[in-house]
């Protein structure tokens, strides 16, 4: 059953290529959604897919970007199916 994960990353996550890295990694997985910078310095990532696919995608992203991430908050909810692909939002 597909689900949505809304993830908030804090730390030194803006200005380090976080959004581009997330988009590049997302292409290797069956996930859809977006990533964007927030005005408060955090990065918001919304992704939908099968739970195990989301686990692998987010796990790889966090491994690659771990030196920049201080805290991660995850909110799980039912998938809506509204996304086509994975993109950067501005």
Secondary structure, DSSP 4 states (H G I P E B T S, - for coil): --EEEEEEEEES-SSSSHHHHHHHHHTTTT-EEEEEE-TTS-EEEEEEE-HHHHHHHHHHHHHHHTTTEEEEEEEEEE------SEEE--
